[in-house]
Amino acid sequence: MKWMRKTFNELSKEELYNLLKLRVSIFVVEQECPYPEIDGRDEDSLHIWIEENEEIVAYCRIVPPVTEEEHYAIGRVLVVKEKRGDGYARQIMNRAISILRDEMKVDHIWLHGQEHLRQFYGSFGFEEVSEVYLEDGIPHVDMLMKVE
């Protein structure tokens, strides 16, 4: 297992291609949800992923706030289908939270998660701050974690 962490400018063309291809294959194709996956936030984000045998098995990005009233967010959390249930989602979330807490010294972390994962995200200390709502046909909930 190999941890990777890069800003947009540090990503090679191949890494960027592989990350975007994986995100589209899961969030657009697998979930049958046509939406603009490439949202213009990748350039500002820190990209974190786990590789096994030089293949990406888990990924997320840390997205900075746009305004002073917003918080840093963890987004695009994914684990490839063959590795789900093996603890990779917990590992990638723990790594992102520790970067935000220990290095970036944030006091809150935002998460815009799919509704069926709210208990998983709640296990890290995220609390629901919105009602469940549909986005692109998928139930979502906004969650916020106060960093201790």
ChimeraX attribute file (.defattr): number of C-alpha atoms within 10 A of each C-alpha:
attribute: neighborCount
match mode: 1-to-1
recipient: residues
	/A:1	11
	/A:2	11
	/A:3	14
	/A:4	12
	/A:5	15
	/A:6	15
	/A:7	15
	/A:8	16
	/A:9	13
	/A:10	12
	/A:11	14
	/A:12	11
	/A:13	10
	/A:14	9
	/A:15	14
	/A:16	16
	/A:17	12
	/A:18	14
	/A:19	19
	/A:20	15
	/A:21	11
	/A:22	20
	/A:23	22
	/A:24	19
	/A:25	14
	/A:26	18
	/A:27	17
	/A:28	15
	/A:29	12
	/A:30	11
	/A:31	11
	/A:32	13
	/A:33	16
	/A:34	12
	/A:35	13
	/A:36	10
	/A:37	13
	/A:38	10
	/A:39	8
	/A:40	9
	/A:41	14
	/A:42	17
	/A:43	12
	/A:44	16
	/A:45	22
	/A:46	20
	/A:47	24
	/A:48	20
	/A:49	25
	/A:50	20
	/A:51	14
	/A:52	11
	/A:53	8
	/A:54	9
	/A:55	13
	/A:56	20
	/A:57	21
	/A:58	27
	/A:59	27
	/A:60	25
	/A:61	25
	/A:62	25
	/A:63	22
	/A:64	16
	/A:65	14
	/A:66	11
	/A:67	7
	/A:68	6
	/A:69	6
	/A:70	12
	/A:71	19
	/A:72	19
	/A:73	23
	/A:74	22
	/A:75	19
	/A:76	19
	/A:77	18
	/A:78	21
	/A:79	24
	/A:80	17
	/A:81	11
	/A:82	8
	/A:83	12
	/A:84	13
	/A:85	10
	/A:86	10
	/A:87	11
	/A:88	19
	/A:89	21
	/A:90	16
	/A:91	14
	/A:92	22
	/A:93	22
	/A:94	13
	/A:95	16
	/A:96	22
	/A:97	21
	/A:98	14
	/A:99	14
	/A:100	20
	/A:101	17
	/A:102	10
	/A:103	9
	/A:104	11
	/A:105	11
	/A:106	16
	/A:107	13
	/A:108	17
	/A:109	22
	/A:110	23
	/A:111	23
	/A:112	17
	/A:113	20
	/A:114	17
	/A:115	18
	/A:116	12
	/A:117	11
	/A:118	19
	/A:119	13
	/A:120	13
	/A:121	21
	/A:122	14
	/A:123	10
	/A:124	13
	/A:125	16
	/A:126	21
	/A:127	19
	/A:128	19
	/A:129	13
	/A:130	12
	/A:131	12
	/A:132	15
	/A:133	14
	/A:134	12
	/A:135	12
	/A:136	12
	/A:137	11
	/A:138	14
	/A:139	14
	/A:140	20
	/A:141	21
	/A:142	19
	/A:143	21
	/A:144	20
	/A:145	21
	/A:146	13
	/A:147	16
	/A:148	8
